[in-house]
């Protein structure tokens, strides 16, 4: 027996997974969405911490930041929760006419809201209440958040495309693996790649930008932050980033991954009934 699913079997499995996600109750979608937002937030805080003062030699900081951030998707997939970006793969079931557009949106909307609630909640705990960003880590948080808000809409969209293209491939690789170690390694490399490459993930930004906003309130964090980042880091900047990055993530995940894999591997053969 193979220790992983072949691409055609994996793509057909996505149809079944999409059906199961569409069948969840709204309350479960929302709660599992909150959990996923928290899990991604934990990884985002770890990435912020590890990137503070880390050696820049040959891109080591970017690699380490991406490496630790990968634990977020591991927490989402292995214990189980609902992440909007990964759920973009429900388009495979949609294109196969096993779920309706209404059923897909019925999942996407509560999960997205849950991700937002969970991410901001954790940002409040860590960046506002714990004191962990009252210093150099807070300066890093402001820099990360301000750097995201200062991007142009075009940059946000296309960085969002690259990000969720890789995230959905990571989800697929984890689904293809038949044991925990395979899932961990299947997640690690694509997620490390998207973070180290500078791509944009809307759920990660639901933590990063509020964490930066909360950190602006600490003088020890704000005094060493870039004035340009401080100016760009506003609630309006957060909403702008979230809007355009979400559009990019949708294109990269739902279309460039989900629809393409449906067309190549499922459309001509038919998924198992």
KANORDA-V665783 format. One record per residue. N is the residue number from 0. RES is the residue in one letter. D_FIRST is the distance of its C-alpha to the first C-alpha in Angstrom with 2 decimals. Layout:
# KANORDA-V665783
n=N res=RES d_first=D_FIRST
n=N res=RES d_first=D_FIRST
This chain:
# KANORDA-V665783
n=0 res=X d_first=0.00
n=1 res=X d_first=3.82
n=2 res=X d_first=6.46
n=3 res=X d_first=8.74
n=4 res=X d_first=9.95
n=5 res=X d_first=11.59
n=6 res=X d_first=15.37
n=7 res=X d_first=15.96
n=8 res=X d_first=13.56
n=9 res=X d_first=14.95
n=10 res=X d_first=18.41
n=11 res=X d_first=18.12
n=12 res=X d_first=16.99
n=13 res=X d_first=20.24
n=14 res=X d_first=22.18
n=15 res=X d_first=21.07
n=16 res=X d_first=21.71
n=17 res=X d_first=25.08
n=18 res=X d_first=26.00
n=19 res=X d_first=25.36
n=20 res=X d_first=27.44
n=21 res=X d_first=30.18
n=22 res=X d_first=30.37
n=23 res=X d_first=31.17
n=24 res=X d_first=34.79
n=25 res=X d_first=37.13
n=26 res=X d_first=37.74
n=27 res=X d_first=34.07
n=28 res=X d_first=33.74
n=29 res=X d_first=36.84
n=30 res=X d_first=35.97
n=31 res=X d_first=32.43
n=32 res=X d_first=34.05
n=33 res=X d_first=36.57
n=34 res=X d_first=33.90
n=35 res=X d_first=32.10
n=36 res=X d_first=35.53
n=37 res=X d_first=36.17
n=38 res=X d_first=32.84
n=39 res=X d_first=33.44
n=40 res=X d_first=37.02
n=41 res=X d_first=36.04
n=42 res=X d_first=34.14
n=43 res=X d_first=37.13
n=44 res=X d_first=39.57
n=45 res=X d_first=37.54
n=46 res=X d_first=37.50
n=47 res=X d_first=41.26
n=48 res=X d_first=41.89
n=49 res=X d_first=39.91
n=50 res=X d_first=41.60
n=51 res=X d_first=45.04
n=52 res=X d_first=46.62
n=53 res=X d_first=43.45
n=54 res=X d_first=44.11
n=55 res=X d_first=44.06
n=56 res=X d_first=43.43
n=57 res=X d_first=41.23
n=58 res=X d_first=39.83
n=59 res=X d_first=38.65
n=60 res=X d_first=39.80
n=61 res=X d_first=37.76
n=62 res=X d_first=34.61
n=63 res=X d_first=35.11
n=64 res=X d_first=36.03
n=65 res=X d_first=32.88
n=66 res=X d_first=30.74
n=67 res=X d_first=32.12
n=68 res=X d_first=32.15
n=69 res=X d_first=28.36
n=70 res=X d_first=28.36
n=71 res=X d_first=29.80
n=72 res=X d_first=26.75
n=73 res=X d_first=24.61
n=74 res=X d_first=27.05
n=75 res=X d_first=26.92
n=76 res=X d_first=23.17
n=77 res=X d_first=21.93
n=78 res=X d_first=24.83
n=79 res=X d_first=25.29
n=80 res=X d_first=28.30
n=81 res=X d_first=29.49
n=82 res=X d_first=30.26
n=83 res=X d_first=32.21
n=84 res=X d_first=30.99
n=85 res=X d_first=27.31
n=86 res=X d_first=28.30
n=87 res=X d_first=29.66
n=88 res=X d_first=26.21
n=89 res=X d_first=27.35
n=90 res=X d_first=28.97
n=91 res=X d_first=25.74
n=92 res=X d_first=26.30
n=93 res=X d_first=30.02
n=94 res=X d_first=29.78
n=95 res=X d_first=27.62
n=96 res=X d_first=30.48
n=97 res=X d_first=28.40
n=98 res=X d_first=30.69
n=99 res=X d_first=34.29
n=100 res=X d_first=35.95
n=101 res=X d_first=37.83
n=102 res=X d_first=34.72
n=103 res=X d_first=33.26
n=104 res=X d_first=36.59
n=105 res=X d_first=36.85
n=106 res=X d_first=33.83
n=107 res=X d_first=34.83
n=108 res=X d_first=38.41
n=109 res=X d_first=38.00
n=110 res=X d_first=35.06
n=111 res=X d_first=37.16
n=112 res=X d_first=40.14
n=113 res=X d_first=38.14
n=114 res=X d_first=36.80
n=115 res=X d_first=40.44
n=116 res=X d_first=41.78
n=117 res=X d_first=39.24
n=118 res=X d_first=39.71
n=119 res=X d_first=43.50
n=120 res=X d_first=43.58
n=121 res=X d_first=41.77
n=122 res=X d_first=43.99
n=123 res=X d_first=47.00
n=124 res=X d_first=45.83
n=125 res=X d_first=45.06
n=126 res=X d_first=47.60
n=127 res=X d_first=50.41
n=128 res=X d_first=50.41
n=129 res=X d_first=48.74
n=130 res=X d_first=50.86
n=131 res=X d_first=47.89
n=132 res=X d_first=48.96
n=133 res=X d_first=52.65
n=134 res=X d_first=52.82
n=135 res=X d_first=50.93
n=136 res=X d_first=47.61
n=137 res=X d_first=49.56
n=138 res=X d_first=50.95
n=139 res=X d_first=47.44
n=140 res=X d_first=46.49
n=141 res=X d_first=49.55
n=142 res=X d_first=48.74
n=143 res=X d_first=45.18
n=144 res=X d_first=46.38
n=145 res=X d_first=49.49
n=146 res=X d_first=47.58
n=147 res=X d_first=45.43
n=148 res=X d_first=48.52
n=149 res=X d_first=50.37
n=150 res=X d_first=47.90
n=151 res=X d_first=49.01
n=152 res=X d_first=47.38
n=153 res=X d_first=45.96
n=154 res=X d_first=44.40
n=155 res=X d_first=42.95
n=156 res=X d_first=41.37
n=157 res=X d_first=39.82
n=158 res=X d_first=38.60
n=159 res=X d_first=37.08
n=160 res=X d_first=35.26
n=161 res=X d_first=33.70
n=162 res=X d_first=32.76
n=163 res=X d_first=30.87
n=164 res=X d_first=29.18
n=165 res=X d_first=27.53
n=166 res=X d_first=27.17
n=167 res=X d_first=25.30
n=168 res=X d_first=22.97
n=169 res=X d_first=22.42
n=170 res=X d_first=21.70
n=171 res=X d_first=19.17
n=172 res=X d_first=17.43
n=173 res=X d_first=17.46
n=174 res=X d_first=16.07
n=175 res=X d_first=13.19
n=176 res=X d_first=12.33
n=177 res=X d_first=10.37
n=178 res=X d_first=12.81
n=179 res=X d_first=16.57
n=180 res=X d_first=16.94
n=181 res=X d_first=14.91
n=182 res=X d_first=17.14
n=183 res=X d_first=20.19
n=184 res=X d_first=19.78
n=185 res=X d_first=18.89
n=186 res=X d_first=22.14
n=187 res=X d_first=24.26
n=188 res=X d_first=24.81
n=189 res=X d_first=25.71
n=190 res=X d_first=27.91
n=191 res=X d_first=29.58
n=192 res=X d_first=30.20
n=193 res=X d_first=31.89
n=194 res=X d_first=34.14
n=195 res=X d_first=35.08
n=196 res=X d_first=35.83
n=197 res=X d_first=38.28
n=198 res=X d_first=36.71
n=199 res=X d_first=37.71
n=200 res=X d_first=35.74
n=201 res=X d_first=37.80
n=202 res=X d_first=36.40
n=203 res=X d_first=36.77
n=204 res=X d_first=40.29
n=205 res=X d_first=40.98
n=206 res=X d_first=40.99
n=207 res=X d_first=42.29
n=208 res=X d_first=45.37
n=209 res=X d_first=46.58
n=210 res=X d_first=46.07
n=211 res=X d_first=48.32
n=212 res=X d_first=50.81
n=213 res=X d_first=51.04
n=214 res=X d_first=51.40
n=215 res=X d_first=54.38
n=216 res=X d_first=56.33
n=217 res=X d_first=56.26
n=218 res=X d_first=59.01
n=219 res=X d_first=57.24
n=220 res=X d_first=54.29
n=221 res=X d_first=56.34
n=222 res=X d_first=59.03
n=223 res=X d_first=56.80
n=224 res=X d_first=54.80
n=225 res=X d_first=55.40
n=226 res=X d_first=58.16
n=227 res=X d_first=56.29
n=228 res=X d_first=53.20
n=229 res=X d_first=55.44
n=230 res=X d_first=57.15
n=231 res=X d_first=53.99
n=232 res=X d_first=52.28
n=233 res=X d_first=53.47
n=234 res=X d_first=52.12
n=235 res=X d_first=52.84
n=236 res=X d_first=50.89
n=237 res=X d_first=47.95
n=238 res=X d_first=48.07
n=239 res=X d_first=48.39
n=240 res=X d_first=45.37
n=241 res=X d_first=43.28
n=242 res=X d_first=44.30
n=243 res=X d_first=43.56
n=244 res=X d_first=40.39
n=245 res=X d_first=39.01
n=246 res=X d_first=39.84
n=247 res=X d_first=38.03
n=248 res=X d_first=34.95
n=249 res=X d_first=34.93
n=250 res=X d_first=35.10
n=251 res=X d_first=32.41
n=252 res=X d_first=29.90
n=253 res=X d_first=30.75
n=254 res=X d_first=31.69
n=255 res=X d_first=30.41
n=256 res=X d_first=26.89
n=257 res=X d_first=26.51
n=258 res=X d_first=28.61
n=259 res=X d_first=27.46
n=260 res=X d_first=23.72
n=261 res=X d_first=24.70
n=262 res=X d_first=26.82
n=263 res=X d_first=24.33
n=264 res=X d_first=21.07
n=265 res=X d_first=22.18
n=266 res=X d_first=25.75
n=267 res=X d_first=25.27
n=268 res=X d_first=22.29
n=269 res=X d_first=22.95
n=270 res=X d_first=20.84
n=271 res=X d_first=19.42
n=272 res=X d_first=22.34
